């Protein structure tokens, strides 16, 4: 999925430029596109993402302070890429 990865790099750069220009709505739209492409690149379905979000919501309500939440391997990979 190299072409999509290249597009992701461009979108990430565009988000930074648009945010610097204080165009928050445009940045939000680009971030949504970035998320959809990252899901595609990492083969994560919308149903999986939804289930993951619900799980996080449940854990945020319940875990004790400082408890680590383990992510499924493909979500860990996605989170690491997003952090870079």
Phi, psi and omega in degrees: 000034182305317180300320179293325177295322176296318178297320178301319177299318179294318180295318179301317178295318180297322179300316180297317180295313182295320177297318180298331178272006178061035175259073188296323180295317178295321178297320179297320178296317178296323178295324176294319177296319179299317179298314180300318179292320177296321176299318179296312182300323183262010175056047179251122181282163177296325178296319178295318179297317179298315178298320178298315180297318178298320179297316178298317179301316180295320181288326179294324179288329189254324188291157177282158180304134177086357180288136181272134176260121178274134179259153173299151184309317183287334175285325176299317180298316179296317181296319178297318181295320181295326182288340181269000000 
